[in-house]
Amino acid sequence: TPVEAPKDLQRLVAVTPVGTRVRLGVLRNGQAEDVEVTVGAYRETPLGK
């Protein structure tokens, strides 16, 4: 699924179960690269910590 804006990625991650492994296409130093990531649980921390 193409991501056009940061909110697009946030929505996709929010509906993906924790522990799911996904392939993510990124640009690194101007080069397209695929990386595999595992979705983790969101832990809210106070600002400044």
PDB file of N, CA, C and O in Angstrom:
ATOM      1  N   THR A   1       0.850  -1.184   0.000  1.00  0.00           N
ATOM      2  CA  THR A   1       0.000   0.000   0.000  1.00  0.00           C
ATOM      3  C   THR A   1       0.888   1.236   0.000  1.00  0.00           C
ATOM      4  O   THR A   1       1.699   1.398   0.912  1.00  0.00           O
ATOM      5  N   PRO A   2       0.765   2.091  -0.967  1.00  0.00           N
ATOM      6  CA  PRO A   2       1.586   3.308  -0.999  1.00  0.00           C
ATOM      7  C   PRO A   2       1.234   4.256   0.148  1.00  0.00           C
ATOM      8  O   PRO A   2       0.068   4.403   0.514  1.00  0.00           O
ATOM      9  N   VAL A   3       2.252   4.887   0.698  1.00  0.00           N
ATOM     10  CA  VAL A   3       2.074   5.864   1.775  1.00  0.00           C
ATOM     11  C   VAL A   3       2.415   7.232   1.214  1.00  0.00           C
ATOM     12  O   VAL A   3       3.543   7.472   0.784  1.00  0.00           O
ATOM     13  N   GLU A   4       1.443   8.124   1.220  1.00  0.00           N
ATOM     14  CA  GLU A   4       1.643   9.471   0.689  1.00  0.00           C
ATOM     15  C   GLU A   4       1.960  10.480   1.787  1.00  0.00           C
ATOM     16  O   GLU A   4       2.598  11.501   1.528  1.00  0.00           O
ATOM     17  N   ALA A   5       1.517  10.198   3.012  1.00  0.00           N
ATOM     18  CA  ALA A   5       1.693  11.131   4.124  1.00  0.00           C
ATOM     19  C   ALA A   5       1.907  10.343   5.414  1.00  0.00           C
ATOM     20  O   ALA A   5       1.526   9.175   5.490  1.00  0.00           O
ATOM     21  N   PRO A   6       2.513  10.967   6.434  1.00  0.00           N
ATOM     22  CA  PRO A   6       2.750  10.268   7.705  1.00  0.00           C
ATOM     23  C   PRO A   6       1.485   9.639   8.297  1.00  0.00           C
ATOM     24  O   PRO A   6       1.546   8.548   8.863  1.00  0.00           O
ATOM     25  N   LYS A   7       0.358  10.308   8.174  1.00  0.00           N
ATOM     26  CA  LYS A   7      -0.896   9.762   8.718  1.00  0.00           C
ATOM     27  C   LYS A   7      -1.267   8.439   8.050  1.00  0.00           C
ATOM     28  O   LYS A   7      -1.863   7.570   8.687  1.00  0.00           O
ATOM     29  N   ASP A   8      -0.920   8.281   6.773  1.00  0.00           N
ATOM     30  CA  ASP A   8      -1.193   7.022   6.072  1.00  0.00           C
ATOM     31  C   ASP A   8      -0.465   5.866   6.756  1.00  0.00           C
ATOM     32  O   ASP A   8      -1.047   4.806   6.987  1.00  0.00           O
ATOM     33  N   LEU A   9       0.799   6.076   7.074  1.00  0.00           N
ATOM     34  CA  LEU A   9       1.584   5.032   7.745  1.00  0.00           C
ATOM     35  C   LEU A   9       1.028   4.765   9.136  1.00  0.00           C
ATOM     36  O   LEU A   9       0.927   3.608   9.545  1.00  0.00           O
ATOM     37  N   GLN A  10       0.667   5.812   9.867  1.00  0.00           N
ATOM     38  CA  GLN A  10       0.104   5.638  11.210  1.00  0.00           C
ATOM     39  C   GLN A  10      -1.159   4.785  11.163  1.00  0.00           C
ATOM     40  O   GLN A  10      -1.346   3.905  12.004  1.00  0.00           O
ATOM     41  N   ARG A  11      -2.022   5.039  10.189  1.00  0.00           N
ATOM     42  CA  ARG A  11      -3.262   4.257  10.066  1.00  0.00           C
ATOM     43  C   ARG A  11      -2.969   2.795   9.748  1.00  0.00           C
ATOM     44  O   ARG A  11      -3.591   1.896  10.314  1.00  0.00           O
ATOM     45  N   LEU A  12      -2.031   2.561   8.848  1.00  0.00           N
ATOM     46  CA  LEU A  12      -1.694   1.179   8.491  1.00  0.00           C
ATOM     47  C   LEU A  12      -1.125   0.418   9.684  1.00  0.00           C
ATOM     48  O   LEU A  12      -1.479  -0.738   9.914  1.00  0.00           O
ATOM     49  N   VAL A  13      -0.253   1.060  10.433  1.00  0.00           N
ATOM     50  CA  VAL A  13       0.335   0.407  11.605  1.00  0.00           C
ATOM     51  C   VAL A  13      -0.740   0.156  12.661  1.00  0.00           C
ATOM     52  O   VAL A  13      -0.743  -0.892  13.306  1.00  0.00           O
ATOM     53  N   ALA A  14      -1.646   1.107  12.839  1.00  0.00           N
ATOM     54  CA  ALA A  14      -2.685   0.992  13.865  1.00  0.00           C
ATOM     55  C   ALA A  14      -3.600  -0.215  13.647  1.00  0.00           C
ATOM     56  O   ALA A  14      -4.106  -0.784  14.615  1.00  0.00           O
ATOM     57  N   VAL A  15      -3.817  -0.607  12.403  1.00  0.00           N
ATOM     58  CA  VAL A  15      -4.721  -1.732  12.129  1.00  0.00           C
ATOM     59  C   VAL A  15      -3.978  -3.054  11.934  1.00  0.00           C
ATOM     60  O   VAL A  15      -4.598  -4.077  11.642  1.00  0.00           O
ATOM     61  N   THR A  16      -2.666  -3.038  12.092  1.00  0.00           N
ATOM     62  CA  THR A  16      -1.859  -4.246  11.936  1.00  0.00           C
ATOM     63  C   THR A  16      -1.609  -4.859  13.309  1.00  0.00           C
ATOM     64  O   THR A  16      -1.124  -4.165  14.202  1.00  0.00           O
ATOM     65  N   PRO A  17      -1.924  -6.133  13.505  1.00  0.00           N
ATOM     66  CA  PRO A  17      -1.740  -6.757  14.813  1.00  0.00           C
ATOM     67  C   PRO A  17      -0.277  -6.737  15.280  1.00  0.00           C
ATOM     68  O   PRO A  17       0.647  -6.896  14.482  1.00  0.00           O
ATOM     69  N   VAL A  18      -0.092  -6.539  16.582  1.00  0.00           N
ATOM     70  CA  VAL A  18       1.238  -6.578  17.193  1.00  0.00           C
ATOM     71  C   VAL A  18       1.865  -7.934  16.897  1.00  0.00           C
ATOM     72  O   VAL A  18       1.202  -8.968  16.987  1.00  0.00           O
ATOM     73  N   GLY A  19       3.134  -7.922  16.547  1.00  0.00           N
ATOM     74  CA  GLY A  19       3.854  -9.150  16.246  1.00  0.00           C
ATOM     75  C   GLY A  19       3.877  -9.509  14.770  1.00  0.00           C
ATOM     76  O   GLY A  19       4.594 -10.422  14.363  1.00  0.00           O
ATOM     77  N   THR A  20       3.094  -8.795  13.965  1.00  0.00           N
ATOM     78  CA  THR A  20       3.058  -9.055  12.530  1.00  0.00           C
ATOM     79  C   THR A  20       4.339  -8.559  11.875  1.00  0.00           C
ATOM     80  O   THR A  20       4.771  -7.433  12.120  1.00  0.00           O
ATOM     81  N   ARG A  21       4.940  -9.393  11.049  1.00  0.00           N
ATOM     82  CA  ARG A  21       6.136  -8.994  10.297  1.00  0.00           C
ATOM     83  C   ARG A  21       5.693  -8.475   8.944  1.00  0.00           C
ATOM     84  O   ARG A  21       4.924  -9.129   8.241  1.00  0.00           O
ATOM     85  N   VAL A  22       6.182  -7.289   8.578  1.00  0.00           N
ATOM     86  CA  VAL A  22       5.810  -6.678   7.302  1.00  0.00           C
ATOM     87  C   VAL A  22       7.055  -6.183   6.589  1.00  0.00           C
ATOM     88  O   VAL A  22       8.073  -5.888   7.216  1.00  0.00           O
ATOM     89  N   ARG A  23       6.957  -6.098   5.267  1.00  0.00           N
ATOM     90  CA  ARG A  23       8.049  -5.560   4.456  1.00  0.00           C
ATOM     91  C   ARG A  23       7.737  -4.095   4.204  1.00  0.00           C
ATOM     92  O   ARG A  23       6.632  -3.751   3.785  1.00  0.00           O
ATOM     93  N   LEU A  24       8.709  -3.236   4.458  1.00  0.00           N
ATOM     94  CA  LEU A  24       8.537  -1.796   4.328  1.00  0.00           C
ATOM     95  C   LEU A  24       9.554  -1.266   3.332  1.00  0.00           C
ATOM     96  O   LEU A  24      10.756  -1.474   3.494  1.00  0.00           O
ATOM     97  N   GLY A  25       9.073  -0.583   2.306  1.00  0.00           N
ATOM     98  CA  GLY A  25       9.970   0.029   1.330  1.00  0.00           C
ATOM     99  C   GLY A  25      10.359   1.419   1.802  1.00  0.00           C
ATOM    100  O   GLY A  25       9.491   2.229   2.129  1.00  0.00           O
ATOM    101  N   VAL A  26      11.648   1.702   1.842  1.00  0.00           N
ATOM    102  CA  VAL A  26      12.148   2.993   2.316  1.00  0.00           C
ATOM    103  C   VAL A  26      13.173   3.545   1.327  1.00  0.00           C
ATOM    104  O   VAL A  26      13.711   2.813   0.496  1.00  0.00           O
ATOM    105  N   LEU A  27      13.428   4.832   1.431  1.00  0.00           N
ATOM    106  CA  LEU A  27      14.528   5.452   0.690  1.00  0.00           C
ATOM    107  C   LEU A  27      15.648   5.719   1.677  1.00  0.00           C
ATOM    108  O   LEU A  27      15.452   6.408   2.678  1.00  0.00           O
ATOM    109  N   ARG A  28      16.815   5.177   1.396  1.00  0.00           N
ATOM    110  CA  ARG A  28      17.975   5.360   2.270  1.00  0.00           C
ATOM    111  C   ARG A  28      19.120   5.845   1.400  1.00  0.00           C
ATOM    112  O   ARG A  28      19.552   5.147   0.484  1.00  0.00           O
ATOM    113  N   ASN A  29      19.613   7.049   1.690  1.00  0.00           N
ATOM    114  CA  ASN A  29      20.669   7.666   0.882  1.00  0.00           C
ATOM    115  C   ASN A  29      20.286   7.720  -0.593  1.00  0.00           C
ATOM    116  O   ASN A  29      21.120   7.502  -1.472  1.00  0.00           O
ATOM    117  N   GLY A  30      19.007   8.013  -0.852  1.00  0.00           N
ATOM    118  CA  GLY A  30      18.532   8.134  -2.223  1.00  0.00           C
ATOM    119  C   GLY A  30      18.269   6.819  -2.932  1.00  0.00           C
ATOM    120  O   GLY A  30      17.873   6.817  -4.098  1.00  0.00           O
ATOM    121  N   GLN A  31      18.479   5.710  -2.257  1.00  0.00           N
ATOM    122  CA  GLN A  31      18.283   4.386  -2.853  1.00  0.00           C
ATOM    123  C   GLN A  31      17.054   3.710  -2.242  1.00  0.00           C
ATOM    124  O   GLN A  31      16.861   3.733  -1.026  1.00  0.00           O
ATOM    125  N   ALA A  32      16.227   3.108  -3.097  1.00  0.00           N
ATOM    126  CA  ALA A  32      15.082   2.348  -2.607  1.00  0.00           C
ATOM    127  C   ALA A  32      15.579   1.047  -1.985  1.00  0.00           C
ATOM    128  O   ALA A  32      16.452   0.374  -2.532  1.00  0.00           O
ATOM    129  N   GLU A  33      15.013   0.711  -0.846  1.00  0.00           N
ATOM    130  CA  GLU A  33      15.433  -0.493  -0.127  1.00  0.00           C
ATOM    131  C   GLU A  33      14.223  -1.068   0.604  1.00  0.00           C
ATOM    132  O   GLU A  33      13.400  -0.315   1.123  1.00  0.00           O
ATOM    133  N   ASP A  34      14.107  -2.382   0.648  1.00  0.00           N
ATOM    134  CA  ASP A  34      13.062  -3.047   1.427  1.00  0.00           C
ATOM    135  C   ASP A  34      13.661  -3.513   2.741  1.00  0.00           C
ATOM    136  O   ASP A  34      14.754  -4.079   2.772  1.00  0.00           O
ATOM    137  N   VAL A  35      12.939  -3.271   3.825  1.00  0.00           N
ATOM    138  CA  VAL A  35      13.348  -3.762   5.139  1.00  0.00           C
ATOM    139  C   VAL A  35      12.168  -4.514   5.742  1.00  0.00           C
ATOM    140  O   VAL A  35      11.011  -4.174   5.493  1.00  0.00           O
ATOM    141  N   GLU A  36      12.465  -5.527   6.527  1.00  0.00           N
ATOM    142  CA  GLU A  36      11.408  -6.265   7.206  1.00  0.00           C
ATOM    143  C   GLU A  36      11.340  -5.774   8.641  1.00  0.00           C
ATOM    144  O   GLU A  36      12.355  -5.709   9.335  1.00  0.00           O
ATOM    145  N   VAL A  37      10.138  -5.431   9.080  1.00  0.00           N
ATOM    146  CA  VAL A  37       9.944  -4.920  10.437  1.00  0.00           C
ATOM    147  C   VAL A  37       8.848  -5.723  11.123  1.00  0.00           C
ATOM    148  O   VAL A  37       7.994  -6.320  10.467  1.00  0.00           O
ATOM    149  N   THR A  38       8.884  -5.729  12.447  1.00  0.00           N
ATOM    150  CA  THR A  38       7.853  -6.372  13.251  1.00  0.00           C
ATOM    151  C   THR A  38       7.097  -5.289  13.997  1.00  0.00           C
ATOM    152  O   THR A  38       7.697  -4.461  14.681  1.00  0.00           O
ATOM    153  N   VAL A  39       5.781  -5.297  13.864  1.00  0.00           N
ATOM    154  CA  VAL A  39       4.950  -4.293  14.531  1.00  0.00           C
ATOM    155  C   VAL A  39       4.959  -4.573  16.029  1.00  0.00           C
ATOM    156  O   VAL A  39       4.715  -5.699  16.462  1.00  0.00           O
ATOM    157  N   GLY A  40       5.243  -3.538  16.815  1.00  0.00           N
ATOM    158  CA  GLY A  40       5.278  -3.659  18.267  1.00  0.00           C
ATOM    159  C   GLY A  40       4.140  -2.892  18.908  1.00  0.00           C
ATOM    160  O   GLY A  40       3.415  -2.156  18.238  1.00  0.00           O
ATOM    161  N   ALA A  41       3.988  -3.069  20.203  1.00  0.00           N
ATOM    162  CA  ALA A  41       2.955  -2.366  20.960  1.00  0.00           C
ATOM    163  C   ALA A  41       3.370  -0.918  21.176  1.00  0.00           C
ATOM    164  O   ALA A  41       4.546  -0.628  21.394  1.00  0.00           O
ATOM    165  N   TYR A  42       2.409  -0.023  21.116  1.00  0.00           N
ATOM    166  CA  TYR A  42       2.661   1.401  21.347  1.00  0.00           C
ATOM    167  C   TYR A  42       2.692   1.642  22.842  1.00  0.00           C
ATOM    168  O   TYR A  42       1.773   1.261  23.567  1.00  0.00           O
ATOM    169  N   ARG A  43       3.761   2.279  23.293  1.00  0.00           N
ATOM    170  CA  ARG A  43       3.872   2.638  24.710  1.00  0.00           C
ATOM    171  C   ARG A  43       3.975   4.143  24.798  1.00  0.00           C
ATOM    172  O   ARG A  43       4.957   4.731  24.342  1.00  0.00           O
ATOM    173  N   GLU A  44       2.975   4.769  25.376  1.00  0.00           N
ATOM    174  CA  GLU A  44       2.987   6.217  25.514  1.00  0.00           C
ATOM    175  C   GLU A  44       3.850   6.584  26.710  1.00  0.00           C
ATOM    176  O   GLU A  44       3.699   6.022  27.795  1.00  0.00           O
ATOM    177  N   THR A  45       4.761   7.537  26.502  1.00  0.00           N
ATOM    178  CA  THR A  45       5.609   8.016  27.589  1.00  0.00           C
ATOM    179  C   THR A  45       5.428   9.522  27.710  1.00  0.00           C
ATOM    180  O   THR A  45       5.117  10.195  26.727  1.00  0.00           O
ATOM    181  N   PRO A  46       5.620  10.053  28.913  1.00  0.00           N
ATOM    182  CA  PRO A  46       5.504  11.503  29.079  1.00  0.00           C
ATOM    183  C   PRO A  46       6.532  12.233  28.217  1.00  0.00           C
ATOM    184  O   PRO A  46       7.626  11.722  27.979  1.00  0.00           O
ATOM    185  N   LEU A  47       6.177  13.422  27.754  1.00  0.00           N
ATOM    186  CA  LEU A  47       7.107  14.221  26.960  1.00  0.00           C
ATOM    187  C   LEU A  47       8.369  14.507  27.755  1.00  0.00           C
ATOM    188  O   LEU A  47       8.322  14.723  28.966  1.00  0.00           O
ATOM    189  N   GLY A  48       9.488  14.506  27.064  1.00  0.00           N
ATOM    190  CA  GLY A  48      10.759  14.826  27.715  1.00  0.00           C
ATOM    191  C   GLY A  48      11.456  13.638  28.333  1.00  0.00           C
ATOM    192  O   GLY A  48      12.528  13.798  28.917  1.00  0.00           O
ATOM    193  N   LYS A  49      10.893  12.466  28.228  1.00  0.00           N
ATOM    194  CA  LYS A  49      11.560  11.292  28.799  1.00  0.00           C
ATOM    195  C   LYS A  49      12.057  10.395  27.709  1.00  0.00           C
ATOM    196  O   LYS A  49      12.647   9.352  27.988  1.00  0.00           O
TER     197      LYS A  49
END
